[in-house]
Structure formats: C-alpha cells, structure tokens
Amino acid sequence: MVNTTARVKKGGKHYEVLVDLDEALKVAKGDGNLNTAVLNDAVFHNLKSGERASVDDLEAQFGTSVFEEVAEKVIRNGEVVRTADSMNKDQDLKYKQVVDFLVRNAVSPEGRPYTPDRIMKALKEAHVNVKNKPVESQVEEILDQLGKVLPLSIERKKVKLLIPAIHSGKAYGIIKEFMIKEDWKNNGDLEVLVEVPSGLLMDFYDKVNSATSGSVMSEEVK
C-alpha cells in the first residue's frame, strides 16, 4: 500500500484527501472501491499542515459536506498524486508494450527479426519518447526515432473500406490512425484507404466490424 494525496482546486483553495495510490487511481477511472481508497475521514486544504476544510467551504464548493461524497469528487475530478516508483512502473510497462509490438511486427532491412533485448537497448539509445497512448498510434514516430540507431521496417497491408453513413462516426476514430485517403460519398457513406501493420490486421478488422455491426465492406489492395 502506497499512501498519497488526491487533490483538487476549487474557489481558489485546495481540497486534499489521504488515499491509497493504486485504489484511488482505480476510483478515478470509474472502478475501485472508495472505502478502500480513502485512508482518513477528513478533507484538508493542506494535508501536510493538517489544515482542515470547513463544512461551509465543502458545502459551497461540492454541494455537500458528507465526507464520502466529497472524497469521491476530489478523486474523480482532481489529481491523484503519483509517486516516482508508480510513474517508473508505468513507463516500463509502456516500453515493454512497444518492444512486444516491434518483436511481432518489425524486421531488419534484410528481413531478420530483432530480439527483445536489442530493441529495448535501441529504444534507450535513441531516447525514444513512448507516449501514454496505444502503440499502433505512435508507430511511425517511434520508427523515425529508432531509425537513428536500429534500422527496421514493418510489413503493412493496404485495405479499402466502405463504411455505411450510419456507422461512419463511430468507425472514424478506429481508422483515422491508419488512413491514407478518405472519400465521403453523397449519401454519407465513407470510403477510405488504410495501411495497417500486418500483425494488427485481424484486431483492426475486429474493431471495425464491431463499430459497424459487421456492415463494413473491405478489400485488400496490392
């Protein structure tokens, strides 16, 4: 268990609650157990100095002075302060996801795969900035940075999709990361050409089919 602070600023004042880091992060995402997350029964303006928030302040800023209700709003609408260890673990996990992706999908210019250790070493050498978003949405940026120390390429497939108008909005968020060309038809249908890493193609099809209730038409293009 790691103790930390959940805090939010309202009306020019800070409101802070002592929480368990892992459980509070779950509550912030809509999961977790609030009773497990909070580790005291008071709201503070400054947790370190022990300056408590008054009932009047809580009522004015949160519409209630009930501790559980205020604590949940602080966690969900504010910031759960991360420890250095927690952020390092998240960063390590993101790097591992990148390594796993590249081991499955990338090869050298001669067509040979690289080992996980070699790819991880190259990520560090190139000071690759792995962002907190899906790996596939930052592949090009990662490859550009990696190319300075480790040339590699990813086999891709081009696919033409025709998405009915009724599903185009929902599907657009899935296809935009891979889209090369788009063509909106007069009836609202969307025809696009996408280029997807081969290792992601089945997962891509699954997501697009789910978003369109299976009504998308697809054709691989040479």
C-alpha positions as a Markdown table, in Angstrom:
| # | Residue | x | y | z |
|---|---|---|---|---|
| 1 | Met | 0.0 | 0.0 | 0.0 |
| 2 | Val | 1.3 | 3.4 | -1.0 |
| 3 | Asn | -0.2 | 6.5 | 0.6 |
| 4 | Thr | -0.6 | 9.7 | -1.4 |
| 5 | Thr | -2.8 | 12.7 | -1.9 |
| 6 | Ala | -5.8 | 13.2 | -4.0 |
| 7 | Arg | -6.4 | 16.9 | -4.6 |
| 8 | Val | -8.5 | 19.4 | -6.5 |
| 9 | Lys | -8.6 | 23.2 | -6.6 |
| 10 | Lys | -11.9 | 24.9 | -6.3 |
| 11 | Gly | -12.8 | 28.5 | -5.5 |
| 12 | Gly | -9.1 | 29.4 | -5.1 |
| 13 | Lys | -8.5 | 26.7 | -2.4 |
| 14 | His | -7.0 | 23.2 | -2.5 |
| 15 | Tyr | -9.0 | 20.3 | -1.2 |
| 16 | Glu | -7.0 | 17.2 | -0.3 |
| 17 | Val | -7.7 | 13.7 | 0.9 |
| 18 | Leu | -5.3 | 11.0 | 2.0 |
| 19 | Val | -5.7 | 8.0 | -0.2 |
| 20 | Asp | -4.1 | 4.6 | -1.3 |
| 21 | Leu | -2.5 | 5.3 | -4.6 |
| 22 | Asp | -3.5 | 2.1 | -6.5 |
| 23 | Glu | -7.1 | 2.0 | -5.4 |
| 24 | Ala | -7.6 | 5.8 | -5.8 |
| 25 | Leu | -6.4 | 5.5 | -9.4 |
| 26 | Lys | -9.0 | 2.8 | -10.0 |
| 27 | Val | -11.7 | 5.0 | -8.5 |
| 28 | Ala | -10.6 | 7.9 | -10.7 |
| 29 | Lys | -11.2 | 5.6 | -13.7 |
| 30 | Gly | -14.6 | 4.6 | -12.5 |
| 31 | Asp | -13.6 | 1.4 | -10.9 |
| 32 | Gly | -12.2 | 0.5 | -7.5 |
| 33 | Asn | -13.6 | 0.8 | -4.0 |
| 34 | Leu | -14.0 | 4.2 | -2.5 |
| 35 | Asn | -13.9 | 2.9 | 1.1 |
| 36 | Thr | -10.6 | 1.1 | 0.4 |
| 37 | Ala | -9.2 | 4.1 | -1.5 |
| 38 | Val | -9.6 | 6.7 | 1.3 |
| 39 | Leu | -7.4 | 6.4 | 4.3 |
| 40 | Asn | -8.9 | 9.0 | 6.6 |
| 41 | Asp | -12.2 | 10.7 | 7.2 |
| 42 | Ala | -11.4 | 14.4 | 6.7 |
| 43 | Val | -10.9 | 16.8 | 3.8 |
| 44 | Phe | -8.0 | 19.2 | 4.1 |
| 45 | His | -6.9 | 22.5 | 2.5 |
| 46 | Asn | -3.3 | 21.3 | 3.3 |
| 47 | Leu | -2.9 | 17.7 | 4.2 |
| 48 | Lys | 0.7 | 18.2 | 5.4 |
| 49 | Ser | 0.0 | 21.0 | 7.8 |
| 50 | Gly | -3.3 | 19.5 | 8.9 |
| 51 | Glu | -5.4 | 22.5 | 7.8 |
| 52 | Arg | -9.0 | 21.1 | 7.5 |
| 53 | Ala | -11.6 | 22.4 | 5.2 |
| 54 | Ser | -14.7 | 23.8 | 6.9 |
| 55 | Val | -18.2 | 22.5 | 6.4 |
| 56 | Asp | -19.1 | 25.8 | 4.8 |
| 57 | Asp | -16.3 | 25.5 | 2.3 |
| 58 | Leu | -17.3 | 21.9 | 1.4 |
| 59 | Glu | -21.0 | 22.8 | 1.0 |
| 60 | Ala | -20.1 | 25.8 | -1.1 |
| 61 | Gln | -17.7 | 24.0 | -3.5 |
| 62 | Phe | -19.1 | 20.4 | -3.6 |
| 63 | Gly | -22.7 | 20.9 | -2.7 |
| 64 | Thr | -22.3 | 18.6 | 0.3 |
| 65 | Ser | -20.2 | 18.1 | 3.4 |
| 66 | Val | -20.6 | 14.3 | 3.5 |
| 67 | Phe | -17.1 | 13.0 | 3.5 |
| 68 | Glu | -17.5 | 10.1 | 1.2 |
| 69 | Glu | -19.3 | 12.2 | -1.4 |
| 70 | Val | -16.6 | 14.9 | -1.3 |
| 71 | Ala | -13.8 | 12.4 | -1.3 |
| 72 | Glu | -15.2 | 10.8 | -4.4 |
| 73 | Lys | -15.5 | 14.1 | -6.2 |
| 74 | Val | -11.9 | 15.1 | -5.2 |
| 75 | Ile | -10.6 | 11.8 | -6.6 |
| 76 | Arg | -12.7 | 11.7 | -9.8 |
| 77 | Asn | -12.4 | 15.4 | -10.7 |
| 78 | Gly | -8.9 | 16.2 | -9.4 |
| 79 | Glu | -5.5 | 14.7 | -9.4 |
| 80 | Val | -4.2 | 11.6 | -7.7 |
| 81 | Val | -0.5 | 12.5 | -7.0 |
| 82 | Arg | 1.7 | 9.8 | -8.5 |
| 83 | Thr | 4.9 | 8.6 | -6.8 |
| 84 | Ala | 8.2 | 8.3 | -8.7 |
| 85 | Asp | 8.0 | 4.5 | -8.4 |
| 86 | Ser | 4.5 | 4.4 | -9.8 |
| 87 | Met | 5.4 | 6.5 | -12.8 |
| 88 | Asn | 8.5 | 4.5 | -13.5 |
| 89 | Lys | 6.5 | 1.3 | -13.4 |
| 90 | Asp | 4.0 | 2.8 | -15.9 |
| 91 | Gln | 6.9 | 3.9 | -18.2 |
| 92 | Asp | 8.5 | 0.4 | -18.0 |
| 93 | Leu | 5.2 | -1.2 | -19.0 |
| 94 | Lys | 4.8 | 1.2 | -22.0 |
| 95 | Tyr | 8.3 | 0.4 | -23.2 |
| 96 | Lys | 7.5 | -3.4 | -22.8 |
| 97 | Gln | 4.4 | -2.9 | -24.9 |
| 98 | Val | 6.5 | -1.2 | -27.6 |
| 99 | Val | 9.1 | -4.0 | -27.5 |
| 100 | Asp | 6.4 | -6.7 | -27.8 |
| 101 | Phe | 4.8 | -4.9 | -30.7 |
| 102 | Leu | 8.1 | -4.5 | -32.6 |
| 103 | Val | 9.2 | -8.1 | -31.9 |
| 104 | Arg | 6.0 | -9.3 | -33.5 |
| 105 | Asn | 5.8 | -6.9 | -36.4 |
| 106 | Ala | 9.2 | -5.4 | -37.3 |
| 107 | Val | 12.3 | -6.8 | -39.1 |
| 108 | Ser | 15.7 | -5.6 | -40.2 |
| 109 | Pro | 16.2 | -4.3 | -43.8 |
| 110 | Glu | 17.4 | -7.9 | -44.6 |
| 111 | Gly | 14.1 | -9.3 | -43.2 |
| 112 | Arg | 15.5 | -10.7 | -40.0 |
| 113 | Pro | 13.7 | -10.2 | -36.6 |
| 114 | Tyr | 15.3 | -8.5 | -33.7 |
| 115 | Thr | 15.5 | -9.8 | -30.2 |
| 116 | Pro | 13.5 | -8.0 | -27.4 |
| 117 | Asp | 16.8 | -7.1 | -25.7 |
| 118 | Arg | 18.2 | -5.5 | -28.8 |
| 119 | Ile | 15.0 | -3.5 | -29.4 |
| 120 | Met | 14.9 | -2.3 | -25.8 |
| 121 | Lys | 18.6 | -1.3 | -26.0 |
| 122 | Ala | 17.8 | 0.7 | -29.1 |
| 123 | Leu | 14.8 | 2.4 | -27.5 |
| 124 | Lys | 17.1 | 3.6 | -24.7 |
| 125 | Glu | 20.0 | 4.6 | -27.0 |
| 126 | Ala | 17.6 | 6.7 | -29.2 |
| 127 | His | 15.9 | 8.2 | -26.2 |
| 128 | Val | 12.6 | 7.3 | -27.7 |
| 129 | Asn | 9.7 | 9.1 | -26.0 |
| 130 | Val | 6.9 | 6.5 | -25.6 |
| 131 | Lys | 3.7 | 8.3 | -25.0 |
| 132 | Asn | 0.7 | 7.2 | -23.0 |
| 133 | Lys | -1.5 | 6.1 | -25.9 |
| 134 | Pro | -1.8 | 2.9 | -28.0 |
| 135 | Val | 1.4 | 1.7 | -29.5 |
| 136 | Glu | -0.1 | 1.4 | -33.0 |
| 137 | Ser | -1.0 | 5.1 | -33.0 |
| 138 | Gln | 2.6 | 6.2 | -32.4 |
| 139 | Val | 4.4 | 3.6 | -34.5 |
| 140 | Glu | 5.6 | 6.0 | -37.2 |
| 141 | Glu | 7.1 | 8.4 | -34.7 |
| 142 | Ile | 8.8 | 5.5 | -32.8 |
| 143 | Leu | 10.3 | 4.1 | -36.0 |
| 144 | Asp | 11.6 | 7.5 | -37.0 |
| 145 | Gln | 13.4 | 7.9 | -33.7 |
| 146 | Leu | 14.6 | 4.2 | -33.7 |
| 147 | Gly | 16.0 | 4.5 | -37.2 |
| 148 | Lys | 18.9 | 6.6 | -35.9 |
| 149 | Val | 20.4 | 3.5 | -34.1 |
| 150 | Leu | 18.5 | 0.5 | -35.4 |
| 151 | Pro | 17.0 | 0.4 | -39.0 |
| 152 | Leu | 13.8 | -1.7 | -39.1 |
| 153 | Ser | 10.6 | -1.9 | -41.1 |
| 154 | Ile | 7.1 | -3.1 | -40.6 |
| 155 | Glu | 5.2 | -5.2 | -43.2 |
| 156 | Arg | 1.9 | -3.4 | -43.9 |
| 157 | Lys | -1.3 | -4.2 | -45.7 |
| 158 | Lys | -3.4 | -1.7 | -47.7 |
| 159 | Val | -7.2 | -2.2 | -47.3 |
| 160 | Lys | -10.0 | -0.3 | -48.9 |
| 161 | Leu | -13.1 | 0.1 | -46.7 |
| 162 | Leu | -16.6 | 1.2 | -47.4 |
| 163 | Ile | -18.4 | 2.2 | -44.2 |
| 164 | Pro | -22.2 | 3.0 | -44.2 |
| 165 | Ala | -23.1 | 6.5 | -43.2 |
| 166 | Ile | -24.9 | 5.4 | -40.1 |
| 167 | His | -21.6 | 3.9 | -38.7 |
| 168 | Ser | -19.1 | 6.3 | -40.1 |
| 169 | Gly | -18.8 | 8.5 | -37.0 |
| 170 | Lys | -18.1 | 5.6 | -34.7 |
| 171 | Ala | -15.7 | 3.9 | -37.0 |
| 172 | Tyr | -13.7 | 7.0 | -37.8 |
| 173 | Gly | -11.9 | 7.0 | -34.5 |
| 174 | Ile | -10.6 | 3.5 | -35.2 |
| 175 | Ile | -9.5 | 4.0 | -38.8 |
| 176 | Lys | -8.0 | 7.6 | -38.6 |
| 177 | Glu | -4.6 | 6.4 | -37.3 |
| 178 | Phe | -4.1 | 4.2 | -40.4 |
| 179 | Met | -5.9 | 6.3 | -43.0 |
| 180 | Ile | -4.1 | 7.2 | -46.3 |
| 181 | Lys | -7.1 | 8.6 | -48.2 |
| 182 | Glu | -10.8 | 9.3 | -47.5 |
| 183 | Asp | -13.7 | 9.9 | -49.8 |
| 184 | Trp | -17.1 | 10.9 | -48.4 |
| 185 | Lys | -19.9 | 9.8 | -50.7 |
| 186 | Asn | -23.0 | 11.9 | -51.4 |
| 187 | Asn | -25.2 | 9.5 | -49.3 |
| 188 | Gly | -22.9 | 9.9 | -46.3 |
| 189 | Asp | -21.0 | 6.6 | -46.8 |
| 190 | Leu | -17.3 | 6.8 | -46.2 |
| 191 | Glu | -14.7 | 5.1 | -48.4 |
| 192 | Val | -11.2 | 5.0 | -47.1 |
| 193 | Leu | -7.8 | 3.5 | -47.9 |
| 194 | Val | -5.9 | 2.4 | -44.8 |
| 195 | Glu | -2.5 | 0.9 | -44.3 |
| 196 | Val | -2.3 | -1.4 | -41.3 |
| 197 | Pro | 0.7 | -3.3 | -39.9 |
| 198 | Ser | 0.2 | -6.9 | -40.8 |
| 199 | Gly | 0.3 | -8.0 | -37.2 |
| 200 | Leu | -2.5 | -5.7 | -36.3 |
| 201 | Leu | -4.8 | -6.5 | -39.2 |
| 202 | Met | -7.1 | -9.1 | -37.5 |
| 203 | Asp | -7.5 | -6.9 | -34.5 |
| 204 | Phe | -8.2 | -3.9 | -36.8 |
| 205 | Tyr | -10.9 | -5.9 | -38.7 |
| 206 | Asp | -12.5 | -7.0 | -35.4 |
| 207 | Lys | -12.7 | -3.4 | -34.1 |
| 208 | Val | -14.1 | -2.0 | -37.4 |
| 209 | Asn | -16.7 | -4.9 | -37.7 |
| 210 | Ser | -17.7 | -4.2 | -34.1 |
| 211 | Ala | -18.1 | -0.5 | -34.7 |
| 212 | Thr | -20.2 | -1.1 | -37.9 |
| 213 | Ser | -22.2 | -4.0 | -36.7 |
| 214 | Gly | -20.5 | -6.1 | -39.4 |
| 215 | Ser | -21.7 | -3.9 | -42.3 |
| 216 | Val | -18.3 | -2.6 | -43.4 |
| 217 | Met | -17.1 | -3.8 | -46.9 |
| 218 | Ser | -13.4 | -4.4 | -47.1 |
| 219 | Glu | -10.9 | -5.3 | -49.9 |
| 220 | Glu | -7.2 | -5.7 | -49.6 |
| 221 | Val | -5.3 | -3.6 | -52.2 |
| 222 | Lys | -2.0 | -4.5 | -53.7 |
